[in-house]
Amino acid sequence: MEKTVYDVVIIGGGPAGMMAAGRAAEQGLKDDLRVLLLEKNESLGKKLLITGGGRSNITNYQLDVRTFLKKYKDSDKFLFSAFSQKAVKESIEFFNEKGMATKVEAENRVFPVSDSAQSVWDVLVEYMRQGNVEIKTNTVVTGFEKEGNKIVAINLKNKEKIFAKKVILATGGTSRPETGSTGEGFNWLKDLGHNIIPSNEALVPIALKDSWVKALSGATLQDIKLTTFQNNQKQEVHKSKLLFTHFGISGPTILNMSKDVGELLKYGDVEIRLDLLPSFDHGMMNMRLQELFKLDDKKKIKNSLGSFIPSPLVDIVLKLANIDPEKINNAVSREERFKLIDVIKGIPMQVKELLGSDKAVVSSGGVDLTEVDFKTMQSKIIENLYLVGDVLNIDRPSGGYSLQLCWTTGWVAGSHIVDK
């Protein structure tokens, strides 16, 4: 029996893989090219459906490519050639033209108007359907067979082989392993001769030693400032919002600072100081507190402070300032007032650890970027292999930058993998 040879096989049915498959099929429609997508889960896009809290933050609204790429730190010089082909503007247009309206929210985050990641999934699946992409789920890849510097076959767990002229690897990193991102792609790439930068969790929540945080689980603070310290030396400052959890702190700001906190933990204890009112200096706060205590001079301090700071934190702030919550406002001493200001401007939180890859949003680590041609996403080691999404060693913040990396690299690989 004559063996089937696919023109393009994509391994990994996440956002980068689906975009690559759809684009490759679109490019090859007139030539009836056979495009196959392999996914080990029972369904596509498991991680996509949980991104952005299930709403899917598809990109960040910054239309200037060079400015946008600064968020990828040292990777920007590699990414420019790919992003000059498809960046934020083109990605938003892609989804809009396919019937998915978008909106821009705080910090330039772009979401579907539907507030549902399912809308993004639907667009990608329909894109592949229109290109006649063949999809096989519950299909576990175990490795490759190669001749010279070319892949000739893909080995499956059920002992079958799939033959391919060209392969796009979109297996992701090691974050959220329950969605299928377990890092096996890195092992295959090592076997093929690629250098893999060790993976570590890049965007993860932070666990704290402080027991009082448990009482605040679920509370969100807006417009706060967080400053990291080590050995009493200021390290980094971040401004945004904060979510308390039963184990510590999370939210976009925390995720974005977690990698730097992880680096500091290698050298010793780390403290994060929470400024509840960053727009007020000590002098302004002293004046406002005096006004408050004078206005409510017969009230207990615990009943007044909620109009000045977030009410869930009143008891904790008073405890840290060593002030009796039952104390009447007109009995608060000057020294107590100054101590209260110090706490409000810098609640100390002791870092215990970063949570592991099971809670990571993305993982850093992956293929050495010098081994990839970013004009095409083609491997410089294996002639017929293309690499997209989280298999690349690219750090980025939360806020739509991970999915934009998927849209760009997937689209560029799909565009160039088909022989013109």
Secondary structure, 3 states (H helix, E strand, C coil): CCCCEEEEEEECCCHHHHHHHHHHHHHHHHHCCCEEEECCCCCCCCCHHHHHHHCCCCEECCCCHHHHHHHHHHHHHHHHHHHCCCCHHHHHHHHHHCCCCEEECHHHEEEECCCCHHHHHHHHHHHHHHCCCEEECCCCEEEEEEECCEEEEEEECCCCEEEEEEEEECCCCCCCHHHCCCCHHHHHHHHCCCCEEEEEECCCCEEECCHHHHHHCCCEEEEEEEEEEECCEEEEEEEEEEEECCCEEECHHHHHHHHHHHHHHCCCCCEEEEECCCCCCHHHHHHHHHHHHHHCCCCEHHHHHHHCCCHHHHHHHHHHCCCCCCCEHHHCCHHHHHHHHHHHCCEEEEEEEECCHHHCCCEEEEECHHHEECCCCEECCCCCEEECHHHECCCCCCCCHHHHHHHHHHHHHHHHCCCC
